[in-house]
Amino acid sequence: FWLEVIPPVTVDGQVVSSRAIRGLLIQGRVTEAQRLLGRPYCLVGAVEPGEGRGRHLGFATANLAIPESELLKDGVYAGRVLVRGGFRDAMMNLGRAPTFGGGRHRLEMHLPGWEEPLYGERVAAFFLARLRDEQRFADAAGLRVQLGRDREAAEAVWRAAQALPWPEWALHS
């Protein structure tokens, strides 16, 4: 048999390895992980019903149950969701919704302008940038104000991401 030793792949002088990528994701550094992966980190799953609180806050969400063992650090992210064959900008919270007493670990995705239910549909959530840690607010009104700020920060990420190529492979995630 033949053995060919291939030199390590590097990006901007950093060796690309699964260990390096996992380390970045555990820290929530999705933008840096994207450079090494060559694409945004992605979670895929079927949408399931939530508690309906997002809709009352003016930020309706589609929800994915995420196992505790998932790599990515909990927090609020700007991203894109592949749904029904197209990409939609999304504000996403990964965690337990501590303002409302916690609960199951899940990914809540707010797709601005999307009104149709997605229950049972398979979607792919691509993480572009981490906006902040998940936090507990004193009340729903405080959370609503912060979500407005998060949306402004996410809009800047979405504008910058317009230049990102979204290759054919992403449509089959």
C-alpha positions in Angstrom: 0.0 0.0 0.0 1.0 3.6 -0.4 1.1 6.2 2.2 1.2 9.9 1.3 1.7 12.4 4.1 -0.2 15.5 3.5 0.9 18.7 5.3 -1.6 20.3 7.7 -4.2 22.7 6.1 -3.8 26.2 7.4 -6.0 29.3 7.2 -4.2 32.6 7.9 -1.4 30.6 9.5 -3.7 28.6 11.9 -3.8 24.9 11.5 -7.3 23.7 10.7 -8.3 20.9 13.0 -11.5 19.5 14.6 -10.0 20.3 18.0 -9.5 24.0 17.1 -13.0 24.3 15.6 -14.7 22.6 18.6 -12.7 25.0 20.9 -13.9 28.0 19.0 -17.6 26.8 19.0 -17.5 26.0 22.8 -16.4 29.7 23.3 -19.2 30.9 21.0 -16.6 32.3 18.5 -18.6 31.3 15.4 -17.1 33.9 13.1 -13.6 32.5 13.7 -14.9 28.9 13.4 -16.5 29.8 10.1 -13.0 30.7 8.7 -11.7 27.3 9.6 -14.8 25.4 8.5 -15.1 27.3 5.2 -18.8 27.8 6.0 -21.0 28.9 8.9 -21.6 26.4 11.7 -25.0 24.8 11.3 -27.6 22.9 13.4 -30.4 21.0 11.6 -33.6 19.7 13.0 -37.4 19.6 12.9 -39.4 22.6 14.2 -41.5 21.9 17.2 -44.0 23.9 19.2 -42.7 26.3 21.8 -44.5 28.2 24.6 -45.8 31.0 22.4 -44.0 33.7 24.4 -42.0 35.1 21.5 -45.2 35.9 19.6 -46.5 37.9 22.6 -43.2 39.8 22.7 -43.4 40.7 19.0 -40.6 38.2 18.1 -42.3 35.0 17.1 -40.0 32.0 17.0 -39.6 28.6 15.4 -38.0 26.2 17.9 -35.6 23.2 17.7 -34.9 20.9 20.6 -31.1 20.8 21.0 -29.3 18.1 23.0 -27.2 19.2 26.0 -24.1 17.8 24.4 -24.2 20.2 21.5 -20.9 22.1 20.9 -22.0 25.6 20.7 -22.0 28.1 23.6 -25.5 29.3 24.7 -26.3 32.8 23.7 -27.9 35.1 21.2 -26.7 34.9 17.6 -27.4 36.5 14.2 -27.7 33.9 11.4 -29.6 32.6 8.5 -32.1 29.8 8.4 -32.6 27.5 5.4 -36.4 27.0 5.2 -38.5 25.8 2.4 -35.6 25.9 -0.1 -34.6 29.5 0.7 -32.5 31.5 3.2 -34.1 33.8 5.8 -32.2 36.1 8.1 -32.7 35.0 11.7 -32.1 36.2 15.3 -31.5 33.1 17.4 -31.3 32.2 21.0 -29.6 29.0 22.1 -30.3 28.1 25.7 -33.1 27.8 28.2 -35.0 31.1 28.2 -34.1 32.1 31.8 -36.4 35.1 32.0 -39.3 32.6 32.0 -37.8 30.1 34.5 -35.6 28.1 32.2 -36.8 24.8 30.7 -35.7 22.6 27.9 -32.5 23.4 26.1 -33.5 24.7 22.6 -32.7 26.9 19.7 -35.3 29.7 19.2 -35.2 31.3 15.8 -36.9 34.6 15.0 -37.3 35.1 11.2 -38.4 38.7 10.7 -41.4 38.9 8.5 -42.1 35.2 8.5 -45.7 34.5 9.7 -46.4 30.9 8.7 -46.2 28.0 11.2 -43.2 25.6 10.5 -44.1 22.8 12.9 -42.6 19.5 11.8 -40.6 21.1 9.0 -36.8 20.4 8.8 -34.7 23.6 8.8 -31.0 24.4 8.9 -29.8 27.2 11.2 -26.5 28.8 10.2 -24.7 30.9 12.8 -23.0 34.0 11.5 -22.1 36.0 14.7 -22.6 35.8 18.4 -24.4 38.9 19.7 -24.3 38.3 23.5 -24.7 35.9 26.3 -28.2 34.5 27.2 -29.4 36.4 30.3 -32.3 36.6 32.6 -34.4 39.8 32.6 -36.6 41.1 35.4 -39.6 41.0 33.2 -40.9 40.5 29.7 -40.7 44.3 29.0 -37.0 44.4 29.7 -36.5 41.4 27.4 -38.5 43.1 24.6 -36.3 46.2 24.8 -33.1 44.0 24.6 -34.6 42.1 21.7 -35.0 45.4 19.8 -31.3 46.1 20.4 -30.4 42.6 19.4 -32.3 43.1 16.1 -30.3 46.2 15.3 -27.1 44.3 15.9 -28.3 41.4 13.9 -29.3 43.7 11.0 -25.7 44.9 10.7 -24.5 41.2 10.5 -27.1 40.4 7.9 -26.1 43.4 5.7 -22.4 42.3 5.9 -23.4 38.7 5.2 -25.1 39.6 1.9 -21.7 39.3 0.3 -21.3 35.7 1.6 -21.8 33.0 -1.0 -24.4 30.5 0.0 -23.3 27.5 -2.1 -25.4 24.8 -3.5 -24.4 22.4 -0.7 -26.2 24.5 1.9 -29.5 23.9 0.1 -29.2 20.2 0.9 -28.4 20.6 4.6 
